[in-house]
Amino acid sequence: MELDKGSLADVVVRLRRAQGQIGGVIKMIDEGRDCAELINQLAAVSRALDRAGFKIIATGLEHCFAEQNTGTEQAEIDRAQLEKLFLTLA
């Protein structure tokens, strides 16, 4: 199942934000910052990545429901694939 770039624009924003946060964590490590601060920033990055993943899955589900082939074998394969991806993130 392919998703168009336009429907994933929000995901790209989230991933760029996470990329910046990861750079910040690396800088914090280089500067010898407090362990608790590092953990808080890593948790924020983890949440951002999770949200991006769930957004991709939600977009995929929306795409599946909008397609005309609902009830077809391909739709069932797509649904099973999305369910597997969701459980990977859960």
PyMOL Python script that loads the backbone (N, CA, C, O; Angstrom):
from pymol import cmd

cmd.read_pdbstr("""\
ATOM      1  N   MET A   1       0.845  -1.169   0.000  1.00  0.00           N
ATOM      2  CA  MET A   1       0.000   0.000   0.000  1.00  0.00           C
ATOM      3  C   MET A   1       0.894   1.236   0.000  1.00  0.00           C
ATOM      4  O   MET A   1       1.785   1.375   0.838  1.00  0.00           O
ATOM      5  N   GLU A   2       0.647   2.113  -0.935  1.00  0.00           N
ATOM      6  CA  GLU A   2       1.405   3.357  -1.007  1.00  0.00           C
ATOM      7  C   GLU A   2       0.524   4.517  -0.590  1.00  0.00           C
ATOM      8  O   GLU A   2      -0.668   4.552  -0.896  1.00  0.00           O
ATOM      9  N   LEU A   3       1.123   5.463   0.111  1.00  0.00           N
ATOM     10  CA  LEU A   3       0.419   6.670   0.525  1.00  0.00           C
ATOM     11  C   LEU A   3       1.048   7.860  -0.168  1.00  0.00           C
ATOM     12  O   LEU A   3       2.262   7.903  -0.365  1.00  0.00           O
ATOM     13  N   ASP A   4       0.219   8.832  -0.540  1.00  0.00           N
ATOM     14  CA  ASP A   4       0.779   9.996  -1.220  1.00  0.00           C
ATOM     15  C   ASP A   4       1.487  10.912  -0.226  1.00  0.00           C
ATOM     16  O   ASP A   4       1.162  10.946   0.961  1.00  0.00           O
ATOM     17  N   LYS A   5       2.463  11.652  -0.745  1.00  0.00           N
ATOM     18  CA  LYS A   5       3.289  12.522   0.092  1.00  0.00           C
ATOM     19  C   LYS A   5       2.469  13.597   0.789  1.00  0.00           C
ATOM     20  O   LYS A   5       2.765  13.967   1.925  1.00  0.00           O
ATOM     21  N   GLY A   6       1.441  14.099   0.116  1.00  0.00           N
ATOM     22  CA  GLY A   6       0.630  15.162   0.687  1.00  0.00           C
ATOM     23  C   GLY A   6      -0.061  14.756   1.976  1.00  0.00           C
ATOM     24  O   GLY A   6      -0.181  15.557   2.903  1.00  0.00           O
ATOM     25  N   SER A   7      -0.515  13.516   2.035  1.00  0.00           N
ATOM     26  CA  SER A   7      -1.203  13.065   3.240  1.00  0.00           C
ATOM     27  C   SER A   7      -0.246  12.788   4.389  1.00  0.00           C
ATOM     28  O   SER A   7      -0.678  12.594   5.525  1.00  0.00           O
ATOM     29  N   LEU A   8       1.039  12.768   4.105  1.00  0.00           N
ATOM     30  CA  LEU A   8       2.039  12.509   5.148  1.00  0.00           C
ATOM     31  C   LEU A   8       2.858  13.744   5.503  1.00  0.00           C
ATOM     32  O   LEU A   8       3.892  13.626   6.159  1.00  0.00           O
ATOM     33  N   ALA A   9       2.415  14.920   5.083  1.00  0.00           N
ATOM     34  CA  ALA A   9       3.160  16.151   5.363  1.00  0.00           C
ATOM     35  C   ALA A   9       3.326  16.365   6.870  1.00  0.00           C
ATOM     36  O   ALA A   9       4.390  16.785   7.324  1.00  0.00           O
ATOM     37  N   ASP A  10       2.285  16.080   7.635  1.00  0.00           N
ATOM     38  CA  ASP A  10       2.354  16.227   9.091  1.00  0.00           C
ATOM     39  C   ASP A  10       3.385  15.272   9.686  1.00  0.00           C
ATOM     40  O   ASP A  10       4.072  15.612  10.649  1.00  0.00           O
ATOM     41  N   VAL A  11       3.487  14.095   9.117  1.00  0.00           N
ATOM     42  CA  VAL A  11       4.469  13.108   9.593  1.00  0.00           C
ATOM     43  C   VAL A  11       5.884  13.629   9.375  1.00  0.00           C
ATOM     44  O   VAL A  11       6.746  13.491  10.243  1.00  0.00           O
ATOM     45  N   VAL A  12       6.110  14.220   8.225  1.00  0.00           N
ATOM     46  CA  VAL A  12       7.440  14.763   7.918  1.00  0.00           C
ATOM     47  C   VAL A  12       7.801  15.857   8.917  1.00  0.00           C
ATOM     48  O   VAL A  12       8.943  15.930   9.371  1.00  0.00           O
ATOM     49  N   VAL A  13       6.840  16.704   9.260  1.00  0.00           N
ATOM     50  CA  VAL A  13       7.079  17.760  10.254  1.00  0.00           C
ATOM     51  C   VAL A  13       7.461  17.137  11.592  1.00  0.00           C
ATOM     52  O   VAL A  13       8.414  17.575  12.236  1.00  0.00           O
ATOM     53  N   ARG A  14       6.718  16.118  12.008  1.00  0.00           N
ATOM     54  CA  ARG A  14       7.012  15.447  13.273  1.00  0.00           C
ATOM     55  C   ARG A  14       8.406  14.806  13.256  1.00  0.00           C
ATOM     56  O   ARG A  14       9.143  14.878  14.239  1.00  0.00           O
ATOM     57  N   LEU A  15       8.748  14.191  12.146  1.00  0.00           N
ATOM     58  CA  LEU A  15      10.052  13.529  12.057  1.00  0.00           C
ATOM     59  C   LEU A  15      11.199  14.536  12.037  1.00  0.00           C
ATOM     60  O   LEU A  15      12.260  14.282  12.608  1.00  0.00           O
ATOM     61  N   ARG A  16      10.995  15.658  11.393  1.00  0.00           N
ATOM     62  CA  ARG A  16      12.036  16.700  11.403  1.00  0.00           C
ATOM     63  C   ARG A  16      12.220  17.253  12.812  1.00  0.00           C
ATOM     64  O   ARG A  16      13.340  17.544  13.234  1.00  0.00           O
ATOM     65  N   ARG A  17      11.112  17.395  13.534  1.00  0.00           N
ATOM     66  CA  ARG A  17      11.200  17.857  14.919  1.00  0.00           C
ATOM     67  C   ARG A  17      11.975  16.837  15.751  1.00  0.00           C
ATOM     68  O   ARG A  17      12.829  17.209  16.556  1.00  0.00           O
ATOM     69  N   ALA A  18      11.679  15.559  15.559  1.00  0.00           N
ATOM     70  CA  ALA A  18      12.393  14.501  16.291  1.00  0.00           C
ATOM     71  C   ALA A  18      13.869  14.497  15.920  1.00  0.00           C
ATOM     72  O   ALA A  18      14.728  14.276  16.773  1.00  0.00           O
ATOM     73  N   GLN A  19      14.161  14.740  14.652  1.00  0.00           N
ATOM     74  CA  GLN A  19      15.547  14.806  14.202  1.00  0.00           C
ATOM     75  C   GLN A  19      16.292  15.918  14.944  1.00  0.00           C
ATOM     76  O   GLN A  19      17.432  15.736  15.370  1.00  0.00           O
ATOM     77  N   GLY A  20      15.642  17.059  15.092  1.00  0.00           N
ATOM     78  CA  GLY A  20      16.238  18.163  15.840  1.00  0.00           C
ATOM     79  C   GLY A  20      16.428  17.816  17.303  1.00  0.00           C
ATOM     80  O   GLY A  20      17.438  18.171  17.911  1.00  0.00           O
ATOM     81  N   GLN A  21      15.442  17.114  17.870  1.00  0.00           N
ATOM     82  CA  GLN A  21      15.556  16.708  19.269  1.00  0.00           C
ATOM     83  C   GLN A  21      16.713  15.730  19.459  1.00  0.00           C
ATOM     84  O   GLN A  21      17.431  15.807  20.456  1.00  0.00           O
ATOM     85  N   ILE A  22      16.896  14.826  18.527  1.00  0.00           N
ATOM     86  CA  ILE A  22      18.007  13.866  18.625  1.00  0.00           C
ATOM     87  C   ILE A  22      19.334  14.611  18.575  1.00  0.00           C
ATOM     88  O   ILE A  22      20.255  14.304  19.332  1.00  0.00           O
ATOM     89  N   GLY A  23      19.427  15.593  17.679  1.00  0.00           N
ATOM     90  CA  GLY A  23      20.637  16.415  17.637  1.00  0.00           C
ATOM     91  C   GLY A  23      20.878  17.118  18.962  1.00  0.00           C
ATOM     92  O   GLY A  23      22.014  17.243  19.418  1.00  0.00           O
ATOM     93  N   GLY A  24      19.793  17.575  19.571  1.00  0.00           N
ATOM     94  CA  GLY A  24      19.903  18.221  20.877  1.00  0.00           C
ATOM     95  C   GLY A  24      20.380  17.269  21.956  1.00  0.00           C
ATOM     96  O   GLY A  24      21.172  17.650  22.817  1.00  0.00           O
ATOM     97  N   VAL A  25      19.907  16.038  21.917  1.00  0.00           N
ATOM     98  CA  VAL A  25      20.332  15.032  22.899  1.00  0.00           C
ATOM     99  C   VAL A  25      21.821  14.745  22.729  1.00  0.00           C
ATOM    100  O   VAL A  25      22.550  14.647  23.716  1.00  0.00           O
ATOM    101  N   ILE A  26      22.270  14.611  21.499  1.00  0.00           N
ATOM    102  CA  ILE A  26      23.701  14.362  21.249  1.00  0.00           C
ATOM    103  C   ILE A  26      24.533  15.523  21.789  1.00  0.00           C
ATOM    104  O   ILE A  26      25.574  15.311  22.410  1.00  0.00           O
ATOM    105  N   LYS A  27      24.073  16.738  21.552  1.00  0.00           N
ATOM    106  CA  LYS A  27      24.785  17.916  22.055  1.00  0.00           C
ATOM    107  C   LYS A  27      24.810  17.910  23.581  1.00  0.00           C
ATOM    108  O   LYS A  27      25.826  18.245  24.190  1.00  0.00           O
ATOM    109  N   MET A  28      23.682  17.526  24.202  1.00  0.00           N
ATOM    110  CA  MET A  28      23.617  17.459  25.663  1.00  0.00           C
ATOM    111  C   MET A  28      24.628  16.456  26.208  1.00  0.00           C
ATOM    112  O   MET A  28      25.273  16.703  27.227  1.00  0.00           O
ATOM    113  N   ILE A  29      24.760  15.333  25.525  1.00  0.00           N
ATOM    114  CA  ILE A  29      25.726  14.316  25.954  1.00  0.00           C
ATOM    115  C   ILE A  29      27.143  14.871  25.839  1.00  0.00           C
ATOM    116  O   ILE A  29      27.959  14.717  26.747  1.00  0.00           O
ATOM    117  N   ASP A  30      27.421  15.521  24.707  1.00  0.00           N
ATOM    118  CA  ASP A  30      28.747  16.112  24.501  1.00  0.00           C
ATOM    119  C   ASP A  30      29.068  17.159  25.559  1.00  0.00           C
ATOM    120  O   ASP A  30      30.224  17.326  25.948  1.00  0.00           O
ATOM    121  N   GLU A  31      28.044  17.860  26.021  1.00  0.00           N
ATOM    122  CA  GLU A  31      28.232  18.909  27.030  1.00  0.00           C
ATOM    123  C   GLU A  31      28.239  18.361  28.453  1.00  0.00           C
ATOM    124  O   GLU A  31      28.485  19.100  29.406  1.00  0.00           O
ATOM    125  N   GLY A  32      27.968  17.056  28.595  1.00  0.00           N
ATOM    126  CA  GLY A  32      27.961  16.451  29.924  1.00  0.00           C
ATOM    127  C   GLY A  32      26.768  16.860  30.768  1.00  0.00           C
ATOM    128  O   GLY A  32      26.886  16.996  31.985  1.00  0.00           O
ATOM    129  N   ARG A  33      25.629  17.058  30.140  1.00  0.00           N
ATOM    130  CA  ARG A  33      24.433  17.502  30.855  1.00  0.00           C
ATOM    131  C   ARG A  33      23.893  16.413  31.777  1.00  0.00           C
ATOM    132  O   ARG A  33      24.272  15.245  31.685  1.00  0.00           O
ATOM    133  N   ASP A  34      23.020  16.823  32.646  1.00  0.00           N
ATOM    134  CA  ASP A  34      22.418  15.967  33.671  1.00  0.00           C
ATOM    135  C   ASP A  34      21.659  14.791  33.046  1.00  0.00           C
ATOM    136  O   ASP A  34      20.990  14.936  32.023  1.00  0.00           O
ATOM    137  N   CYS A  35      21.779  13.646  33.676  1.00  0.00           N
ATOM    138  CA  CYS A  35      21.148  12.414  33.200  1.00  0.00           C
ATOM    139  C   CYS A  35      19.623  12.561  33.105  1.00  0.00           C
ATOM    140  O   CYS A  35      19.015  12.098  32.140  1.00  0.00           O
ATOM    141  N   ALA A  36      19.020  13.191  34.082  1.00  0.00           N
ATOM    142  CA  ALA A  36      17.557  13.346  34.075  1.00  0.00           C
ATOM    143  C   ALA A  36      17.103  14.187  32.878  1.00  0.00           C
ATOM    144  O   ALA A  36      16.078  13.893  32.263  1.00  0.00           O
ATOM    145  N   GLU A  37      17.860  15.222  32.555  1.00  0.00           N
ATOM    146  CA  GLU A  37      17.529  16.047  31.385  1.00  0.00           C
ATOM    147  C   GLU A  37      17.618  15.220  30.101  1.00  0.00           C
ATOM    148  O   GLU A  37      16.769  15.335  29.218  1.00  0.00           O
ATOM    149  N   LEU A  38      18.653  14.386  30.011  1.00  0.00           N
ATOM    150  CA  LEU A  38      18.814  13.526  28.845  1.00  0.00           C
ATOM    151  C   LEU A  38      17.637  12.569  28.685  1.00  0.00           C
ATOM    152  O   LEU A  38      17.103  12.397  27.589  1.00  0.00           O
ATOM    153  N   ILE A  39      17.248  11.959  29.781  1.00  0.00           N
ATOM    154  CA  ILE A  39      16.135  11.004  29.741  1.00  0.00           C
ATOM    155  C   ILE A  39      14.857  11.706  29.325  1.00  0.00           C
ATOM    156  O   ILE A  39      14.093  11.164  28.527  1.00  0.00           O
ATOM    157  N   ASN A  40      14.603  12.903  29.847  1.00  0.00           N
ATOM    158  CA  ASN A  40      13.400  13.648  29.464  1.00  0.00           C
ATOM    159  C   ASN A  40      13.390  13.951  27.971  1.00  0.00           C
ATOM    160  O   ASN A  40      12.352  13.837  27.319  1.00  0.00           O
ATOM    161  N   GLN A  41      14.534  14.334  27.435  1.00  0.00           N
ATOM    162  CA  GLN A  41      14.609  14.624  26.004  1.00  0.00           C
ATOM    163  C   GLN A  41      14.456  13.357  25.161  1.00  0.00           C
ATOM    164  O   GLN A  41      13.808  13.382  24.116  1.00  0.00           O
ATOM    165  N   LEU A  42      15.045  12.262  25.608  1.00  0.00           N
ATOM    166  CA  LEU A  42      14.882  10.997  24.894  1.00  0.00           C
ATOM    167  C   LEU A  42      13.425  10.537  24.907  1.00  0.00           C
ATOM    168  O   LEU A  42      12.930   9.998  23.917  1.00  0.00           O
ATOM    169  N   ALA A  43      12.754  10.749  26.011  1.00  0.00           N
ATOM    170  CA  ALA A  43      11.335  10.394  26.092  1.00  0.00           C
ATOM    171  C   ALA A  43      10.522  11.237  25.114  1.00  0.00           C
ATOM    172  O   ALA A  43       9.595  10.732  24.482  1.00  0.00           O
ATOM    173  N   ALA A  44      10.862  12.506  24.986  1.00  0.00           N
ATOM    174  CA  ALA A  44      10.166  13.380  24.039  1.00  0.00           C
ATOM    175  C   ALA A  44      10.393  12.912  22.604  1.00  0.00           C
ATOM    176  O   ALA A  44       9.465  12.922  21.795  1.00  0.00           O
ATOM    177  N   VAL A  45      11.613  12.505  22.285  1.00  0.00           N
ATOM    178  CA  VAL A  45      11.914  11.992  20.952  1.00  0.00           C
ATOM    179  C   VAL A  45      11.121  10.713  20.694  1.00  0.00           C
ATOM    180  O   VAL A  45      10.556  10.528  19.616  1.00  0.00           O
ATOM    181  N   SER A  46      11.088   9.852  21.674  1.00  0.00           N
ATOM    182  CA  SER A  46      10.365   8.597  21.533  1.00  0.00           C
ATOM    183  C   SER A  46       8.877   8.844  21.269  1.00  0.00           C
ATOM    184  O   SER A  46       8.278   8.193  20.412  1.00  0.00           O
ATOM    185  N   ARG A  47       8.290   9.778  22.003  1.00  0.00           N
ATOM    186  CA  ARG A  47       6.872  10.122  21.792  1.00  0.00           C
ATOM    187  C   ARG A  47       6.650  10.689  20.397  1.00  0.00           C
ATOM    188  O   ARG A  47       5.661  10.361  19.742  1.00  0.00           O
ATOM    189  N   ALA A  48       7.563  11.535  19.944  1.00  0.00           N
ATOM    190  CA  ALA A  48       7.435  12.129  18.609  1.00  0.00           C
ATOM    191  C   ALA A  48       7.491  11.039  17.534  1.00  0.00           C
ATOM    192  O   ALA A  48       6.722  11.077  16.574  1.00  0.00           O
ATOM    193  N   LEU A  49       8.383  10.083  17.688  1.00  0.00           N
ATOM    194  CA  LEU A  49       8.482   8.993  16.719  1.00  0.00           C
ATOM    195  C   LEU A  49       7.250   8.108  16.757  1.00  0.00           C
ATOM    196  O   LEU A  49       6.752   7.689  15.712  1.00  0.00           O
ATOM    197  N   ASP A  50       6.752   7.821  17.960  1.00  0.00           N
ATOM    198  CA  ASP A  50       5.526   7.029  18.086  1.00  0.00           C
ATOM    199  C   ASP A  50       4.356   7.724  17.399  1.00  0.00           C
ATOM    200  O   ASP A  50       3.589   7.093  16.671  1.00  0.00           O
ATOM    201  N   ARG A  51       4.226   9.015  17.632  1.00  0.00           N
ATOM    202  CA  ARG A  51       3.126   9.765  17.015  1.00  0.00           C
ATOM    203  C   ARG A  51       3.232   9.765  15.498  1.00  0.00           C
ATOM    204  O   ARG A  51       2.223   9.666  14.800  1.00  0.00           O
ATOM    205  N   ALA A  52       4.446   9.876  14.992  1.00  0.00           N
ATOM    206  CA  ALA A  52       4.638   9.827  13.540  1.00  0.00           C
ATOM    207  C   ALA A  52       4.220   8.457  13.001  1.00  0.00           C
ATOM    208  O   ALA A  52       3.551   8.368  11.971  1.00  0.00           O
ATOM    209  N   GLY A  53       4.609   7.413  13.688  1.00  0.00           N
ATOM    210  CA  GLY A  53       4.234   6.060  13.268  1.00  0.00           C
ATOM    211  C   GLY A  53       2.744   5.844  13.291  1.00  0.00           C
ATOM    212  O   GLY A  53       2.174   5.288  12.352  1.00  0.00           O
ATOM    213  N   PHE A  54       2.103   6.284  14.369  1.00  0.00           N
ATOM    214  CA  PHE A  54       0.649   6.124  14.462  1.00  0.00           C
ATOM    215  C   PHE A  54      -0.068   6.961  13.412  1.00  0.00           C
ATOM    216  O   PHE A  54      -1.113   6.554  12.907  1.00  0.00           O
ATOM    217  N   LYS A  55       0.476   8.118  13.080  1.00  0.00           N
ATOM    218  CA  LYS A  55      -0.125   8.956  12.036  1.00  0.00           C
ATOM    219  C   LYS A  55      -0.039   8.258  10.684  1.00  0.00           C
ATOM    220  O   LYS A  55      -0.985   8.308   9.898  1.00  0.00           O
ATOM    221  N   ILE A  56       1.080   7.612  10.414  1.00  0.00           N
ATOM    222  CA  ILE A  56       1.215   6.860   9.165  1.00  0.00           C
ATOM    223  C   ILE A  56       0.173   5.742   9.112  1.00  0.00           C
ATOM    224  O   ILE A  56      -0.474   5.540   8.085  1.00  0.00           O
ATOM    225  N   ILE A  57       0.015   5.025  10.207  1.00  0.00           N
ATOM    226  CA  ILE A  57      -0.962   3.941  10.247  1.00  0.00           C
ATOM    227  C   ILE A  57      -2.380   4.485  10.092  1.00  0.00           C
ATOM    228  O   ILE A  57      -3.184   3.919   9.351  1.00  0.00           O
ATOM    229  N   ALA A  58      -2.690   5.575  10.786  1.00  0.00           N
ATOM    230  CA  ALA A  58      -4.024   6.173  10.676  1.00  0.00           C
ATOM    231  C   ALA A  58      -4.300   6.630   9.253  1.00  0.00           C
ATOM    232  O   ALA A  58      -5.412   6.470   8.749  1.00  0.00           O
ATOM    233  N   THR A  59      -3.293   7.198   8.605  1.00  0.00           N
ATOM    234  CA  THR A  59      -3.445   7.625   7.213  1.00  0.00           C
ATOM    235  C   THR A  59      -3.682   6.419   6.316  1.00  0.00           C
ATOM    236  O   THR A  59      -4.497   6.468   5.395  1.00  0.00           O
ATOM    237  N   GLY A  60      -2.965   5.340   6.592  1.00  0.00           N
ATOM    238  CA  GLY A  60      -3.166   4.112   5.835  1.00  0.00           C
ATOM    239  C   GLY A  60      -4.568   3.558   6.001  1.00  0.00           C
ATOM    240  O   GLY A  60      -5.181   3.109   5.032  1.00  0.00           O
ATOM    241  N   LEU A  61      -5.080   3.586   7.222  1.00  0.00           N
ATOM    242  CA  LEU A  61      -6.447   3.122   7.471  1.00  0.00           C
ATOM    243  C   LEU A  61      -7.460   3.987   6.734  1.00  0.00           C
ATOM    244  O   LEU A  61      -8.402   3.481   6.126  1.00  0.00           O
ATOM    245  N   GLU A  62      -7.256   5.279   6.796  1.00  0.00           N
ATOM    246  CA  GLU A  62      -8.143   6.202   6.106  1.00  0.00           C
ATOM    247  C   GLU A  62      -8.119   5.920   4.598  1.00  0.00           C
ATOM    248  O   GLU A  62      -9.156   5.933   3.936  1.00  0.00           O
ATOM    249  N   HIS A  63      -6.945   5.674   4.086  1.00  0.00           N
ATOM    250  CA  HIS A  63      -6.770   5.366   2.666  1.00  0.00           C
ATOM    251  C   HIS A  63      -7.519   4.077   2.306  1.00  0.00           C
ATOM    252  O   HIS A  63      -8.183   4.006   1.272  1.00  0.00           O
ATOM    253  N   CYS A  64      -7.406   3.066   3.163  1.00  0.00           N
ATOM    254  CA  CYS A  64      -8.075   1.790   2.908  1.00  0.00           C
ATOM    255  C   CYS A  64      -9.591   1.950   2.876  1.00  0.00           C
ATOM    256  O   CYS A  64     -10.263   1.369   2.025  1.00  0.00           O
ATOM    257  N   PHE A  65     -10.126   2.740   3.804  1.00  0.00           N
ATOM    258  CA  PHE A  65     -11.575   2.919   3.858  1.00  0.00           C
ATOM    259  C   PHE A  65     -12.084   3.737   2.681  1.00  0.00           C
ATOM    260  O   PHE A  65     -13.232   3.582   2.263  1.00  0.00           O
ATOM    261  N   ALA A  66     -11.239   4.601   2.151  1.00  0.00           N
ATOM    262  CA  ALA A  66     -11.651   5.456   1.043  1.00  0.00           C
ATOM    263  C   ALA A  66     -11.592   4.734  -0.300  1.00  0.00           C
ATOM    264  O   ALA A  66     -12.248   5.152  -1.253  1.00  0.00           O
ATOM    265  N   GLU A  67     -10.823   3.668  -0.385  1.00  0.00           N
ATOM    266  CA  GLU A  67     -10.674   2.963  -1.650  1.00  0.00           C
ATOM    267  C   GLU A  67     -11.958   2.254  -2.037  1.00  0.00           C
ATOM    268  O   GLU A  67     -12.774   1.882  -1.193  1.00  0.00           O
ATOM    269  N   GLN A  68     -12.106   2.084  -3.317  1.00  0.00           N
ATOM    270  CA  GLN A  68     -13.286   1.417  -3.862  1.00  0.00           C
ATOM    271  C   GLN A  68     -13.244  -0.099  -3.689  1.00  0.00           C
ATOM    272  O   GLN A  68     -14.273  -0.762  -3.823  1.00  0.00           O
ATOM    273  N   ASN A  69     -12.077  -0.652  -3.396  1.00  0.00           N
ATOM    274  CA  ASN A  69     -11.962  -2.109  -3.315  1.00  0.00           C
ATOM    275  C   ASN A  69     -12.265  -2.651  -1.922  1.00  0.00           C
ATOM    276  O   ASN A  69     -11.790  -3.729  -1.565  1.00  0.00           O
ATOM    277  N   THR A  70     -13.049  -1.918  -1.132  1.00  0.00           N
ATOM    278  CA  THR A  70     -13.420  -2.382   0.196  1.00  0.00           C
ATOM    279  C   THR A  70     -14.103  -3.738   0.076  1.00  0.00           C
ATOM    280  O   THR A  70     -14.984  -3.928  -0.763  1.00  0.00           O
ATOM    281  N   GLY A  71     -13.699  -4.659   0.904  1.00  0.00           N
ATOM    282  CA  GLY A  71     -14.275  -5.993   0.888  1.00  0.00           C
ATOM    283  C   GLY A  71     -13.550  -6.954  -0.041  1.00  0.00           C
ATOM    284  O   GLY A  71     -13.878  -8.139  -0.091  1.00  0.00           O
ATOM    285  N   THR A  72     -12.573  -6.451  -0.771  1.00  0.00           N
ATOM    286  CA  THR A  72     -11.813  -7.315  -1.674  1.00  0.00           C
ATOM    287  C   THR A  72     -10.678  -7.983  -0.919  1.00  0.00           C
ATOM    288  O   THR A  72     -10.383  -7.646   0.228  1.00  0.00           O
ATOM    289  N   GLU A  73     -10.065  -8.918  -1.576  1.00  0.00           N
ATOM    290  CA  GLU A  73      -8.931  -9.614  -0.967  1.00  0.00           C
ATOM    291  C   GLU A  73      -7.786  -8.649  -0.695  1.00  0.00           C
ATOM    292  O   GLU A  73      -7.121  -8.761   0.335  1.00  0.00           O
ATOM    293  N   GLN A  74      -7.541  -7.693  -1.606  1.00  0.00           N
ATOM    294  CA  GLN A  74      -6.467  -6.715  -1.412  1.00  0.00           C
ATOM    295  C   GLN A  74      -6.739  -5.840  -0.191  1.00  0.00           C
ATOM    296  O   GLN A  74      -5.824  -5.518   0.567  1.00  0.00           O
ATOM    297  N   ALA A  75      -8.000  -5.458  -0.008  1.00  0.00           N
ATOM    298  CA  ALA A  75      -8.355  -4.641   1.160  1.00  0.00           C
ATOM    299  C   ALA A  75      -8.080  -5.404   2.455  1.00  0.00           C
ATOM    300  O   ALA A  75      -7.632  -4.814   3.438  1.00  0.00           O
ATOM    301  N   GLU A  76      -8.341  -6.693   2.458  1.00  0.00           N
ATOM    302  CA  GLU A  76      -8.077  -7.515   3.641  1.00  0.00           C
ATOM    303  C   GLU A  76      -6.577  -7.645   3.894  1.00  0.00           C
ATOM    304  O   GLU A  76      -6.135  -7.636   5.043  1.00  0.00           O
ATOM    305  N   ILE A  77      -5.806  -7.765   2.832  1.00  0.00           N
ATOM    306  CA  ILE A  77      -4.342  -7.838   2.969  1.00  0.00           C
ATOM    307  C   ILE A  77      -3.819  -6.521   3.535  1.00  0.00           C
ATOM    308  O   ILE A  77      -2.981  -6.521   4.437  1.00  0.00           O
ATOM    309  N   ASP A  78      -4.310  -5.400   3.010  1.00  0.00           N
ATOM    310  CA  ASP A  78      -3.893  -4.082   3.505  1.00  0.00           C
ATOM    311  C   ASP A  78      -4.261  -3.912   4.972  1.00  0.00           C
ATOM    312  O   ASP A  78      -3.459  -3.407   5.757  1.00  0.00           O
ATOM    313  N   ARG A  79      -5.473  -4.332   5.350  1.00  0.00           N
ATOM    314  CA  ARG A  79      -5.913  -4.204   6.733  1.00  0.00           C
ATOM    315  C   ARG A  79      -5.032  -5.034   7.655  1.00  0.00           C
ATOM    316  O   ARG A  79      -4.641  -4.566   8.724  1.00  0.00           O
ATOM    317  N   ALA A  80      -4.721  -6.244   7.258  1.00  0.00           N
ATOM    318  CA  ALA A  80      -3.866  -7.115   8.070  1.00  0.00           C
ATOM    319  C   ALA A  80      -2.466  -6.519   8.206  1.00  0.00           C
ATOM    320  O   ALA A  80      -1.852  -6.579   9.271  1.00  0.00           O
ATOM    321  N   GLN A  81      -1.980  -5.949   7.120  1.00  0.00           N
ATOM    322  CA  GLN A  81      -0.659  -5.324   7.154  1.00  0.00           C
ATOM    323  C   GLN A  81      -0.654  -4.131   8.108  1.00  0.00           C
ATOM    324  O   GLN A  81       0.293  -3.965   8.876  1.00  0.00           O
ATOM    325  N   LEU A  82      -1.688  -3.305   8.072  1.00  0.00           N
ATOM    326  CA  LEU A  82      -1.776  -2.166   8.971  1.00  0.00           C
ATOM    327  C   LEU A  82      -1.900  -2.607  10.418  1.00  0.00           C
ATOM    328  O   LEU A  82      -1.318  -1.991  11.311  1.00  0.00           O
ATOM    329  N   GLU A  83      -2.648  -3.661  10.652  1.00  0.00           N
ATOM    330  CA  GLU A  83      -2.780  -4.171  12.019  1.00  0.00           C
ATOM    331  C   GLU A  83      -1.426  -4.639  12.546  1.00  0.00           C
ATOM    332  O   GLU A  83      -1.082  -4.380  13.699  1.00  0.00           O
ATOM    333  N   LYS A  84      -0.664  -5.325  11.706  1.00  0.00           N
ATOM    334  CA  LYS A  84       0.663  -5.781  12.109  1.00  0.00           C
ATOM    335  C   LYS A  84       1.580  -4.598  12.418  1.00  0.00           C
ATOM    336  O   LYS A  84       2.326  -4.621  13.397  1.00  0.00           O
ATOM    337  N   LEU A  85       1.517  -3.570  11.578  1.00  0.00           N
ATOM    338  CA  LEU A  85       2.327  -2.372  11.811  1.00  0.00           C
ATOM    339  C   LEU A  85       1.932  -1.670  13.108  1.00  0.00           C
ATOM    340  O   LEU A  85       2.791  -1.211  13.862  1.00  0.00           O
ATOM    341  N   PHE A  86       0.625  -1.592  13.360  1.00  0.00           N
ATOM    342  CA  PHE A  86       0.146  -0.977  14.595  1.00  0.00           C
ATOM    343  C   PHE A  86       0.697  -1.720  15.811  1.00  0.00           C
ATOM    344  O   PHE A  86       1.167  -1.104  16.768  1.00  0.00           O
ATOM    345  N   LEU A  87       0.634  -3.029  15.762  1.00  0.00           N
ATOM    346  CA  LEU A  87       1.131  -3.813  16.896  1.00  0.00           C
ATOM    347  C   LEU A  87       2.634  -3.691  17.056  1.00  0.00           C
ATOM    348  O   LEU A  87       3.150  -3.827  18.165  1.00  0.00           O
ATOM    349  N   THR A  88       3.338  -3.439  15.975  1.00  0.00           N
ATOM    350  CA  THR A  88       4.779  -3.209  16.063  1.00  0.00           C
ATOM    351  C   THR A  88       5.082  -1.987  16.904  1.00  0.00           C
ATOM    352  O   THR A  88       6.055  -1.970  17.658  1.00  0.00           O
ATOM    353  N   LEU A  89       4.245  -0.957  16.778  1.00  0.00           N
ATOM    354  CA  LEU A  89       4.449   0.286  17.544  1.00  0.00           C
ATOM    355  C   LEU A  89       3.890   0.199  18.957  1.00  0.00           C
ATOM    356  O   LEU A  89       4.357   0.911  19.846  1.00  0.00           O
ATOM    357  N   ALA A  90       2.924  -0.639  19.176  1.00  0.00           N
ATOM    358  CA  ALA A  90       2.233  -0.700  20.478  1.00  0.00           C
ATOM    359  C   ALA A  90       3.102  -1.286  21.555  1.00  0.00           C
ATOM    360  O   ALA A  90       2.669  -1.404  22.702  1.00  0.00           O
TER     361      ALA A  90
END
""", "prot")
cmd.dss("prot")
cmd.show_as("cartoon", "prot")
cmd.util.cbc("prot")
cmd.orient("prot")
